[in-house]
Structure formats: C-alpha cells, structure tokens
C-alpha cells in the first residue's frame, strides 16, 4: 500500500519547490493545501500532490499562442 499523506521532505522531493515557494502558491490557491496532522505536524494528501505535478507537466507542454503584430 502506498502512502496517503506526504510530509515535508517527500513533497519537496516530488515538486522540487522550497517551503517558501509552496507557501506562496498555497496562499494564492495554486498549490494543494496542507492538512494538520497534529499540534506540530502537517502533511499533504499524496494524491493531491501527484495530481498537481501532472497538471503542471501538462500545462508546460501546451503550445504557446503566437502574438499578433
């Protein structure tokens, strides 16, 4: 069975983003929200992180529209 919740090191490894970058994206609603696991522990749903990474990869492969002059 795979992990349901990922902690900080795993999320950083999966996304390549620092804590501060992820925090800014969370504030803008552009990254999955963390969940409180305990008084001093947070994590992210693994499936939400995986889906976010997939969506980022797909959006990077979309053709860029050319500007009209």
C-alpha positions in Angstrom: 0.0 0.0 0.0 1.3 3.5 -0.8 1.4 6.5 1.5 -1.8 8.6 1.7 -0.1 11.6 3.3 3.3 13.0 2.5 5.4 15.0 4.9 7.6 18.0 4.0 10.7 16.1 2.6 8.6 14.0 0.3 6.6 17.0 -1.0 9.8 18.9 -1.6 11.3 15.9 -3.5 8.2 15.4 -5.6 7.8 19.1 -6.6 11.3 20.5 -6.5 9.9 23.5 -4.7 11.1 25.1 -1.5 8.8 25.6 1.5 8.6 29.3 0.9 7.6 28.9 -2.8 4.9 26.3 -1.9 3.6 28.6 0.9 3.2 31.5 -1.6 1.5 29.2 -4.1 -0.8 27.9 -1.3 -1.7 31.5 -0.4 -2.7 32.1 -4.0 -4.7 28.9 -4.2 -2.3 27.4 -6.7 -0.9 24.5 -4.7 -2.7 21.9 -2.6 -3.4 23.0 1.0 -1.6 21.3 3.8 -3.5 19.3 6.4 -2.9 19.5 10.1 -1.8 16.0 11.4 -1.1 17.0 15.0 -0.1 20.1 17.1 3.2 20.4 15.3 2.8 18.2 12.2 1.5 18.9 8.8 1.3 16.9 5.6 -0.3 16.9 2.1 -2.5 14.3 0.5 -0.2 12.4 -1.8 -2.9 12.1 -4.5 -3.3 16.0 -4.5 0.4 16.5 -4.9 0.7 13.9 -7.7 -2.3 15.5 -9.5 -0.7 19.0 -9.1 2.6 17.8 -10.6 0.7 16.1 -13.5 -1.2 19.2 -14.2 1.9 21.3 -14.2 3.6 19.0 -16.6 0.6 19.0 -19.0 0.4 22.8 -18.9 4.1 23.2 -19.7 3.6 21.1 -22.8 0.7 23.2 -24.2 1.7 25.2 -27.3 2.2 28.9 -26.7 -0.1 31.1 -28.8 1.8 33.5 -31.1 1.2 37.2 -30.6 -0.4 39.1 -33.5 1.6 42.1 -34.7 
